[in-house]
Amino acid sequence: MKNIINFNIQLPSQCFEYMKEISFYDHNYYKLKPYGDWFYGELDILFQQYHECENCYSYELGKMIDGKFKASIYWTITQDIFE
């Protein structure tokens, strides 16, 4: 088995809708829209947080439950995926 597994998921920017009503400062939420057979399911919210001290971004993929965000998948990288 390889040491690194690349999920290679690429979605067009039209799939992401910025959620202004719950986003603030370096805490950004995006609603993900289904993208054909490539991307769909219950996990439809992406949370992005910028960490100034470490100069990196944390991402969490999850869903809203009773008005609160619940993440299922987490990762941290050094680049902003929206730039």
C-alpha atoms as one frame of an Amber mdcrd trajectory, in Angstrom:
protein
   0.000   0.000   0.000   1.170   3.541  -0.741   2.338   5.835   2.054   0.045
   8.663   0.883  -3.507   8.279  -0.387  -4.769  11.151  -2.543  -8.573  11.381
  -2.685  -8.249  13.644  -5.744 -11.594  15.396  -5.277 -11.899  18.542  -7.354
 -15.095  20.586  -7.258 -15.914  23.757  -9.198 -16.307  26.918  -7.112 -20.043
  27.004  -7.982 -20.490  24.046  -5.597 -19.625  26.228  -2.589 -22.061  28.769
  -1.157 -20.594  31.072   1.520 -22.703  31.025   4.691 -22.427  34.673   5.738
 -24.968  34.404   8.577 -22.792  32.047  10.679 -19.276  32.956   9.451 -17.043
  35.453  11.266 -13.409  36.657  11.203 -11.262  33.594  10.322 -14.120  31.098
  10.776 -15.828  30.490   7.441 -18.642  28.085   6.637 -19.618  26.930   3.139
 -22.650  24.957   2.019 -21.676  22.320  -0.546 -24.056  21.594  -3.373 -24.188
  18.117  -4.955 -21.998  17.722  -8.029 -23.373  14.986 -10.262 -22.043  11.528
  -9.443 -18.777  12.935  -8.076 -19.873  14.518  -4.807 -23.089  14.116  -2.823
 -24.283  12.948   0.580 -25.096  14.076   4.097 -21.799  15.870   4.742 -22.653
  19.157   3.080 -20.970  21.840   5.215 -17.293  22.798   4.965 -15.766  24.785
   7.825 -12.512  26.659   7.198 -10.433  28.221   9.971  -7.222  30.207   9.484
  -4.577  29.903  12.223  -2.447  33.067  12.157   0.337  31.851  14.469   0.950
  28.671  12.483   0.035  30.240   9.111  -2.129  27.261   8.147  -5.762  26.389
   7.476  -7.918  23.767   9.157 -10.841  22.270   7.282 -13.735  20.243   8.627
 -16.374  18.496   6.545 -19.628  17.795   8.342 -23.295  18.678   8.660 -25.667
  20.753  10.761 -27.525  18.926  13.531 -30.064  20.899  15.568 -28.489  24.161
  14.380 -24.929  23.181  15.388 -22.087  22.138  13.119 -20.842  18.573  13.649
 -17.643  17.639  11.819 -16.801  14.159  10.581 -13.565  14.688   8.628 -10.706
  17.045   9.618  -7.481  18.092   7.881  -4.911  20.889   8.035  -2.886  22.315
   5.161  -0.793  25.409   4.504  -2.892  26.798   1.664  -6.293  28.404   1.290
  -8.266  26.115  -1.045 -10.460  29.054  -2.087  -7.623  31.203  -3.487
